[in-house]
Structure formats: structure tokens, C-alpha cells
Amino acid sequence: MSTHEPPADRDGSHAPTGADSLSRSAVVSGEAAGGAAADGAEGLERAEVLERAEGPEPAEGSERGGGSGDDGSDQDEEPGHSRSRDLLLLVGICLTALLLVNAFVARPFSVPSGSMEETLRPGDRLVANQLAYAFGGHPQRGDVVVFEGTGSFLRESAKPSGFWDGLRSFAQDLGLAPAGDTVYVKRVIGVGGDRVTSTGPGAPITVNGVPIDETSYLFPGDDPSSVAFDVVVPAGELWVMGDHRSASRDSRDHLGEPGGGFVPEEKVIGRADWVVYPFARWTSLDRPAAFATTAGTGGHGDQR
């Protein structure tokens, strides 16, 4: 059944038409409008709830579970902070690896004097291989070695070492501090059990009776030794000399001192294998072929 009557308002009166209806819809006053406003608000609230329930899922990082306020920003780390953290971690790993290499594998040293010229010159940077004798190996005749001279070339200090002495020694072991004036670099001439002799100027040094041709590494114009000596190297110790014999204070200069100038193998820090600076002098420090003639002559050197 159809009707042409206009719809009725809630108070039972007929709804006006035209502009009046727009005014009635836009402006509501008094108690008559209260119920309509409440019903309308309730309807809007239900519609809004329904829309949220049926609408699309909120995007990740939006108001879901605490919104996009402080909690959301804490969960998402800024890319710049992540890169800085990774860079610091990488630097830390590199520094740790470098310290471990310096302490246990290869340690750099600076040559302070001309006692090993022409093989090593003042200011040269060399690398000592600390693993050369680490697994049952021993220094051999002709090796250039870096060693701690306290107890052989230098007297043991009567003063007990303190905290700062220990800290400095630890830093030196890691390569973080200069080696100091107790570390030497010399060439091994005799090993445990060898008899090393010299009759003085103009004569070659002999090892177990075999003369050594040292012309390939001796400083030009130097005698093998200007001092006569005849020694037998104790087991586990070394007889060492500089290549610049006239400018080297080596085993010969400590003959009359406790220890007789012999260097304990346990004091050897490593074998000098490379000159790495200046770059023009980059070279390996190979064992001279002259010492091959001493093979089979006796002494502990034949057991290496």
C-alpha cells in the first residue's frame, strides 16, 4: 500500500518539505531533539565500530598494539645507529686480531743502531716471526734473532718490578709500546754444543773446526773478529754476533761476565724474517749458505 504523505517525525508531526526540512535536520533544539541526537550518536557509534571491525587490517607499525607512539619507535632501530654499531664491532674485531698477531705470531721492531749493518740499518722496521721456534724448533746457525738481553747482555735488576713495569712489559708484548733498550737483534753463530773460535784479526771464525765464509753479510772492511776467543756453547744457549763487527757489542764483549755472553734460547722473542720498511729495502732475511758447511760437524745444531 503506497501513500503520498510525507514521513512523520518522532513527535508524530508531519516532516516539512523543502528548505524547512533542511533547517529542521541541521538545527535541533529542546527535549524533542534530545532523543534523536542520542539515537543518532548511538547509530554513528555502532556504524563506526562496524566499520572498524569490517575494515582492512592496520598496517604494521600503526596503532595496533600500542600505536605508533613511543613503543613503536623503540621497536624500529634507525639504520644509522645500526651501521655505527656494526662499524664499531668491526673495528674492535680488527684491533683484537692485530693485538693477538703481535703477541703470538709476528711482532714488529725498529732497528736502533748500526750493529747489524749492512743487513739491517738504523731505522729499518723488521718483523720477528714468533712461531719460528714455537713448536719444538730451535734457532739455527746463521739465523738473525731478536731477544731479550736481560740476564745475558744486561744484568738482572735487583729492584723488584712494580705495577707500571709489568704494565709496560705487557704493552711491549702486544706491540703497543717500544721494545726498549733491553731487546737486541744479532746473528746466531753457534748453538748448544758448538765450539766457536777466533784467532783474532785477519782470521775467519770457525765452528767445530770449520771456517765460515762471512763475506756475504759482514760490513765491508770488517774483520770477522778483532778479539780472539775460544768457547763451547752450553746446551740451550746461543753465541751471537753483529754483522758490523767493529760496531757491535755482542757475545764477545760479555765473556768475563756471569753467563759468559751466551743467550738462553728461552730469551729469544723470534726470528727476524723480513725487513718491511723503508719499502725500498723490503726483503727477506734468509739464512746464509755459508753455514751449510757446518752440517754434520757435531753440536746440538745437527739435531735441529
C-alpha positions as CSV (number, residue, x, y, z in Angstrom):
1,M,0.0,0.0,0.0
2,S,1.5,3.3,-1.0
3,T,1.0,6.8,0.3
4,H,1.9,10.2,-0.8
5,E,2.0,11.6,2.7
6,P,5.4,12.9,3.9
7,P,7.1,10.8,6.6
8,A,6.4,11.7,10.2
9,D,8.9,13.0,12.7
10,R,9.3,11.1,16.1
11,D,6.8,13.6,17.7
12,G,4.1,12.5,15.3
13,S,4.0,15.7,13.2
14,H,4.5,15.7,9.6
15,A,8.0,16.3,8.3
16,P,8.3,19.6,6.5
17,T,9.4,19.8,3.0
18,G,11.9,22.0,1.1
19,A,14.2,24.4,2.9
20,D,12.4,23.9,6.2
21,S,13.3,20.2,6.2
22,L,16.9,21.1,5.8
23,S,16.7,23.6,8.7
24,R,15.0,21.0,10.9
25,S,17.6,18.5,10.0
26,A,20.6,20.9,10.7
27,V,19.3,22.6,13.8
28,V,17.6,20.6,16.6
29,S,16.6,22.2,19.9
30,G,14.9,21.3,23.1
31,E,13.8,18.0,24.5
32,A,12.3,16.8,21.3
33,A,15.8,16.8,19.7
34,G,17.5,15.1,22.7
35,G,16.2,11.6,21.8
36,A,17.0,12.0,18.2
37,A,20.5,13.2,19.0
38,A,21.1,10.3,21.3
39,D,19.8,7.8,18.9
40,G,21.8,9.3,16.1
41,A,25.0,9.3,18.1
42,E,24.4,5.7,19.1
43,G,23.8,4.8,15.5
44,L,27.0,6.6,14.4
45,E,29.0,4.8,17.2
46,R,27.6,1.4,16.1
47,A,28.4,2.3,12.5
48,E,31.9,3.3,13.4
49,V,32.5,0.2,15.4
50,L,31.2,-1.9,12.5
51,E,33.4,-0.1,10.0
52,R,36.5,-0.7,12.1
53,A,35.6,-4.4,12.6
54,E,35.0,-5.0,8.9
55,G,37.6,-2.6,7.5
56,P,41.2,-3.5,6.4
57,E,43.9,-4.7,8.8
58,P,46.0,-1.8,10.1
59,A,49.5,-1.5,8.6
60,E,52.4,-2.8,10.6
61,G,53.8,0.0,12.8
62,S,50.4,1.7,13.1
63,E,48.1,2.0,16.1
64,R,47.9,-1.8,16.6
65,G,49.1,-3.0,20.0
66,G,50.1,0.4,21.4
67,G,50.1,2.6,18.4
68,S,52.8,4.5,16.7
69,G,53.9,6.3,19.8
70,D,56.9,5.7,22.0
71,D,56.6,1.9,22.0
72,G,56.5,1.7,18.2
73,S,59.5,3.9,17.8
74,D,61.6,1.8,20.2
75,Q,61.0,-1.3,18.2
76,D,62.3,0.1,14.9
77,E,66.0,0.9,15.1
78,E,67.2,3.7,12.9
79,P,69.5,2.5,10.1
80,G,72.3,4.9,11.0
81,H,72.6,3.6,14.5
82,S,72.7,0.0,13.2
83,R,75.6,0.9,10.8
84,S,77.5,2.7,13.5
85,R,77.2,-0.3,15.8
86,D,78.4,-2.7,13.1
87,L,81.3,-0.4,12.3
88,L,82.4,-0.3,15.9
89,L,82.1,-4.0,16.1
90,L,84.3,-4.5,13.0
91,V,86.9,-2.1,14.3
92,G,87.0,-3.9,17.7
93,I,87.5,-7.3,15.9
94,C,90.3,-5.9,13.8
95,L,92.1,-4.4,16.8
96,T,91.8,-7.6,18.7
97,A,93.1,-9.7,15.9
98,L,96.1,-7.3,15.4
99,L,96.9,-7.5,19.1
100,L,96.8,-11.3,19.0
101,V,99.0,-11.4,16.0
102,N,101.6,-9.0,17.6
103,A,101.6,-11.0,20.8
104,F,101.8,-14.5,19.4
105,V,102.6,-14.6,15.7
106,A,104.6,-11.7,14.2
107,R,105.9,-8.7,16.1
108,P,107.4,-5.5,14.5
109,F,110.6,-3.9,15.8
110,S,112.6,-0.9,14.9
111,V,116.4,-1.2,14.5
112,P,118.0,1.5,16.7
113,S,121.7,1.1,15.8
114,G,124.2,0.1,13.1
115,S,125.5,-3.1,14.8
116,M,123.9,-5.3,12.1
117,E,124.8,-3.3,9.0
118,E,124.7,-3.9,6.1
119,T,122.0,-6.5,6.8
120,L,120.0,-4.1,9.0
121,R,120.3,-0.3,9.0
122,P,119.3,2.2,11.7
123,G,115.6,3.0,11.3
124,D,114.7,-0.3,9.5
125,R,111.5,-1.9,10.5
126,L,111.7,-5.7,10.7
127,V,109.1,-8.4,11.6
128,A,110.1,-11.1,14.0
129,N,108.4,-14.5,13.4
130,Q,107.4,-15.6,16.9
131,L,106.2,-19.0,15.7
132,A,109.6,-19.9,14.1
133,Y,110.7,-21.8,17.3
134,A,107.3,-22.3,19.0
135,F,106.7,-26.0,18.3
136,G,109.9,-27.7,19.3
137,G,112.1,-25.8,16.9
138,H,115.4,-24.1,17.9
139,P,117.5,-21.3,16.5
140,Q,120.0,-22.4,13.9
141,R,123.4,-21.1,12.9
142,G,123.1,-18.1,10.7
143,D,119.6,-17.0,11.9
144,V,119.0,-13.4,12.8
145,V,117.2,-13.4,16.1
146,V,115.5,-10.8,18.3
147,F,116.0,-11.5,22.0
148,E,115.6,-10.1,25.5
149,G,119.1,-9.3,26.7
150,T,118.4,-9.1,30.5
151,G,120.4,-11.8,32.2
152,S,122.9,-12.2,29.4
153,F,123.9,-8.9,27.9
154,L,122.4,-7.0,30.8
155,R,122.5,-7.8,34.5
156,E,119.2,-8.7,36.2
157,S,117.8,-5.8,38.1
158,A,117.9,-6.1,41.9
159,K,114.9,-3.8,42.1
160,P,111.6,-5.8,42.2
161,S,109.3,-4.9,39.3
162,G,106.3,-2.9,40.2
163,F,102.9,-2.4,38.7
164,W,104.0,0.0,36.0
165,D,106.9,-2.2,35.0
166,G,104.5,-5.1,34.5
167,L,102.1,-2.9,32.5
168,R,104.9,-1.6,30.3
169,S,106.1,-5.2,29.7
170,F,102.6,-6.3,28.8
171,A,102.2,-3.4,26.3
172,Q,105.5,-4.2,24.8
173,D,104.5,-7.9,24.3
174,L,101.4,-6.6,22.4
175,G,103.4,-4.2,20.3
176,L,101.7,-1.2,21.9
177,A,104.9,0.2,23.3
178,P,108.5,0.4,22.1
179,A,110.6,-2.6,22.9
180,G,113.1,-0.6,25.0
181,D,116.8,-0.8,25.4
182,T,116.9,-4.4,26.7
183,V,115.9,-6.0,23.3
184,Y,118.7,-6.9,20.8
185,V,119.0,-8.2,17.3
186,K,122.0,-10.3,16.4
187,R,123.1,-13.3,14.2
188,V,123.4,-16.7,15.7
189,I,127.0,-18.1,15.1
190,G,127.0,-21.0,17.5
191,V,124.3,-23.2,19.1
192,G,124.3,-25.5,22.1
193,G,127.3,-27.9,21.9
194,D,129.2,-25.9,19.3
195,R,132.8,-24.8,19.7
196,V,133.3,-21.3,18.3
197,T,136.8,-19.9,18.0
198,S,138.7,-17.0,16.5
199,T,142.4,-16.2,16.5
200,G,141.9,-12.5,16.0
201,P,142.2,-10.0,13.2
202,G,142.5,-11.4,9.7
203,A,141.4,-14.9,10.6
204,P,137.9,-16.4,10.0
205,I,135.7,-17.6,12.7
206,T,135.4,-21.4,13.0
207,V,132.5,-23.5,14.2
208,N,133.5,-27.0,15.3
209,G,136.8,-26.5,13.4
210,V,135.1,-25.4,10.1
211,P,135.9,-21.9,8.9
212,I,132.9,-19.7,8.0
213,D,133.0,-17.5,4.9
214,E,131.1,-14.4,6.2
215,T,131.8,-12.1,3.3
216,S,128.2,-12.2,2.1
217,Y,126.9,-10.3,5.1
218,L,129.8,-8.8,7.0
219,F,130.1,-5.0,6.9
220,P,132.6,-4.1,4.2
221,G,136.1,-3.8,5.6
222,D,135.4,-5.5,8.9
223,D,137.3,-8.5,10.3
224,P,135.3,-11.5,11.4
225,S,136.6,-10.6,14.9
226,S,139.3,-8.4,16.2
227,V,139.1,-10.3,19.5
228,A,140.5,-13.8,19.9
229,F,138.2,-16.3,21.8
230,D,137.6,-20.0,22.2
231,V,134.2,-21.0,23.7
232,V,131.9,-24.0,23.9
233,V,128.3,-23.0,23.8
234,P,126.2,-24.6,26.7
235,A,123.2,-26.6,25.8
236,G,120.1,-24.5,25.3
237,E,122.1,-21.3,24.7
238,L,123.4,-19.3,21.8
239,W,126.6,-17.4,20.8
240,V,125.5,-14.3,18.8
241,M,127.4,-11.6,17.0
242,G,126.5,-8.5,15.0
243,D,127.2,-8.2,11.3
244,H,129.0,-4.9,11.8
245,R,131.7,-6.5,14.0
246,S,133.6,-3.3,14.7
247,A,130.4,-1.5,15.9
248,S,128.7,-4.4,17.7
249,R,128.7,-5.2,21.4
250,D,127.8,-8.9,21.3
251,S,128.7,-12.2,23.0
252,R,132.5,-11.3,22.7
253,D,132.0,-8.3,25.0
254,H,130.5,-10.3,27.8
255,L,133.0,-13.2,28.0
256,G,134.1,-12.3,31.6
257,E,130.6,-11.6,32.9
258,P,128.1,-14.0,34.5
259,G,126.6,-16.1,31.7
260,G,129.7,-15.6,29.6
261,G,127.9,-13.7,26.9
262,F,125.7,-16.7,26.0
263,V,122.0,-16.0,25.3
264,P,119.4,-18.6,26.6
265,E,117.1,-19.8,23.9
266,E,114.1,-19.0,26.1
267,K,115.0,-15.3,25.8
268,V,114.6,-15.4,22.1
269,I,111.5,-13.4,21.0
270,G,111.5,-14.6,17.4
271,R,113.4,-14.9,14.2
272,A,113.8,-11.8,12.1
273,D,112.3,-12.9,8.8
274,W,111.5,-9.6,6.9
275,V,112.6,-6.0,6.6
276,V,109.3,-4.2,5.8
277,Y,110.3,-0.6,5.9
278,P,111.5,1.5,4.2
279,F,109.7,0.0,1.3
280,A,112.8,0.3,-0.9
281,R,114.5,-2.1,1.4
282,W,111.7,-4.7,1.6
283,T,113.5,-8.0,1.7
284,S,113.5,-11.4,3.4
285,L,116.4,-12.3,5.9
286,D,117.4,-15.7,4.7
287,R,120.0,-17.9,6.4
288,P,123.3,-17.5,4.6
289,A,124.5,-20.5,2.6
290,A,127.9,-20.3,4.3
291,F,126.6,-22.1,7.4
292,A,125.7,-25.2,5.4
293,T,129.4,-26.2,5.6
294,T,128.9,-26.8,9.4
295,A,126.3,-29.5,8.9
296,G,127.4,-32.8,10.4
297,T,130.2,-31.3,12.5
298,G,128.7,-32.0,15.8
299,G,127.0,-29.9,18.5
300,H,123.3,-29.6,19.0
301,G,123.0,-27.7,15.8
302,D,122.9,-31.1,13.9
303,Q,119.8,-32.1,15.8
304,R,117.6,-29.3,14.6
